[in-house]
Amino acid sequence: MYPPDRLTAPNVPGAATVSVRRTVFFPAMALLLLAAVFGGFWNTFFFRSAAEGPLALHLHVHGFVVTTWFVLFATQSLLVANGRIALHRRLGALGAAIALCVVVTSMITLAQLVDSWRVQGIDVEAQRPLLSLIIWGDLGALTAYVVFLVRGLLLRQRADAHRRLMLLASLAIISPALIRLADLPLFGGVDGVLITIGGLLALAIVLVVYDLVTLRRIHRETLWGAPFFLVVHLAPAFLMPGTAADTWLMGLVW
């Protein structure tokens, strides 16, 4: 059994504070991720300059689908925080359909990545190590995304587990937004890979700290999910480039 989040009684010192933290944490995290998506793709997707040239159709579709996922995740989190459970559940089927579209459009985007870079005038031969890192990292991220989604759907009747798994699923696909934040003046040219790794670690740590504050322990889904998504997402990106499998995969997309 997965125990629910610890209940707090009004006469327990600090109970009201813990209750507020429990109510606002997941909506706050969802809105933070949505803000990262808008910040990361502000100039390249949402308000793309005409000088940048038009985006390919598959990138428009992929951008719309992924944005819709993060908007829906924020909406669902806010609905739960406001007690709109019935509507939250009715939107569940829509969420599952969008999640499937996220996976499909992500795979299409990865398959077209080399051609997209060439169209932009990028020297793909010179950028092959970065290209390989991105493709392997994104494949790992999608793997984690699917695992969290499937488990989250199976445990949708257990609110404490479900909401952590949906958050972890969203964390798993936030890297493309994080790496683009490096282009913002705020980060002063800090390497995008460092921002991505630091951001992922920080987001995972925040979830762990939230569990410790509200539950006085790390929730079971956080305990396995946080390291799982970090390892499955980051390990392939740094270990697979240069291997025989990398040569085979790059041959497919080249």
N, C-alpha and C positions, 0 to 999 in steps of 0.2 A: 504494500500500500504506500502511496505517496501522500504523506500528511499535508494538510492545507497549511498556508501561512499561519503562524502563531496568532491566535486571537488575543485581543487586548481589551481588558475590561476598563470601564471609565474610572474606577477607583484605584487603578494601578498607576504609580508615579511614572510619568513619561509615556503613558499609553496613548494619549491623544497625539503626541508628536510622532510616535511610531506609526500610528494609523494614517496620519497625513503623508508621511514618507511613502507608505505602501500605496496610497492612492495616486500620488503624483509621479512616482518614479518611472513607471512604464510609459505613460504619456510623454513625460519629459524626455526620455530616451528616444522615443519614436520621433518626436519633433526635432530633436538634435540631429538624428540621422537624416531626416527630411531636409533640414537646413544644410547639412553637408552635401547632399545631392544638388541642391540649388546653388550652393556656393561653388562646388566643383565644376558644374556644367553651365554656369551662368553665361559665360561668353562663347562657349563652344556648342551649346545646344539651345538653351532657352532664349537667349538674346544674341544669337550668332550674327556677327557682322557680315554684310554682303561681300566685303572684301575677302572673307574667309572662303567664299564659294559655297555652293549648296551641298547639303548632306545627302548621302545615298539613301534611298528609300528604306532599306533594311535598318539603317541607323536611326531614322526617324521613328520607325515602329518600335525598335528596341528601347530607345530613349523614352518613348511614351509609356511602354509597358512597365519598365522598371520604375519610372516616376509614379505610375499608378499604384504599384505595389507599396511604395513607401507612403504615399498619401493614404492608401487604405489601411496600412498598418497603424499610422497615426490616428486615423478615424476610429478604428476598432479599439485602440487603447483608450481613447477619450470616451467612447461609448461605455466601456466597462467601468472606467473611473466614475462615470455619472450614473451608473446603475442601469444602463439601457442594454441589459443582457439579451433580451429577446431579439432586438434589432441586430445586435452583434452576431448572434447565431445565424440570423437570416442572411447576413452578408458573408458567412463562412464559405458558402459554395462559390460565390464570386471570387473570394480570396484564393480558393484552390485553383480556379480557372486561370486567374492572373498569374499564379505561381507557375503553372505549366507553361504559360506564354513566356515568362521570364527565362525559363530553362531553354525553350526552343529558340527564342530570339537571341539569347546569349550564345548558343552554339553556332547559329548562323553568323553572328557578328565575329566570332573567333575564326570561323572558316574563311571569312572575307577580310580578315585583318591585314594580311600582307598586301592585298590589292588596294585596300583603303589607304594604307601608308604610301603606296606608290603613287596613287592619284594625288596625294597631298605633297608629292615631291620629296618624300623622305627616302634616304638611302637605306633600303632594307638590308642590304648586305652589311653595311657598317653597323647597323642597329640590331643585327641578328641576336646577340646575347640578351639585349633588353626585350626583344620580341619573344624569344624563347621563355624568358622569365615571366612575362605577362601571360602568355598562353598557358603555361603550366600552373601558374598561380590562379588563373581564372578557372581552370578545370578543377583544381582542388577546392576553390570556393564554391563552385556549383555542386560538387559532391557533398560538401558540408551542408549547403543549402537544402538539398534534396533530403538528406538524412534527418535534419532538424524538422523539415516540413512533414515528412511521413510520420515521424515520432510524435510531433505536435498534434497531428490529426488523430492519431491513435489515442492520444491522451487528452483530447479536447474536453472531456468531462472533468478533468482534474485541473482546475484553473491555475493553481500554483505552478504546475509543470508546463501547461500549455503556453502561458504567457512568457515564460522564460525561453521556451523552445522557439517561439515566434520571434522573440528578440534576437536570439542567437542566429536564426535563419537570416534575419535582416543584417546583422553584423557580418555574416559570411559574404554578403555581396556589396558591401559598402566600399571596398578597396578602390574601385575605379574612381569614385568621387573623392576619396581621400588623397589619392596620388595627384589629382588635378588641383587640389587646394594649394599645392606648392607654387602655382602660377599667380596666386593672389599676393598683392603687395604686403599683406599682413605677415607672410612667412619669409619675406626677404630672400627668396631664392634658395631656401633650404631644399635639399634633395627630396624629391617626391617619394622615393622608396622609404627613406627614413621617416617621413611624415606618416606614410601608410602603416609601417610596422609600429611606430610609436602610438598612432591612433588606435590601432587594433588592440594593442596591449592595454592602453588606457581604458578603452571601453570594456574589455573583459575584466579588468581590475575593478572598475566601478560596479559591475554586477556582483562580483565577489564581496565587495565591501557592503553593498546593499543587503545581501543575504546575512552577513555577519551582524549588521546593525539591527535588522528587523527580525531575524530568526535566531540569532546567536549561534549560527552554524552556517555552513555552505550547503545550499539546497542540492539534492542529488543530481538534478539536471544541469546545474551550474558546474558541479564538481567534475563531471565527465565532459560536459558540452564545451566549456571554455577552452580547456587544453586541446580537445578534439578539433575544434574549428581552427585554432591557431596552427596546430601541427599539419592538419590536412590541407590547409590553405597555403601556408608558408613553406613547408618542407619541400613539396614538389618544385616550387619556384626556384629554390636555391640548390636542390640536389639533382634534379633531372636534366637541366641543360648540359649538353656535352656528352650525354649517354647515348647508347644505341637506340633507346626508345625515343630520345629527343630527335635524333637523326631521322627516324621513321616518321615521327609526328610532323616535323618541319617539312619533310618531303610531301606530306599530304596537303599542307596549307600553302606551300611555296608555289 
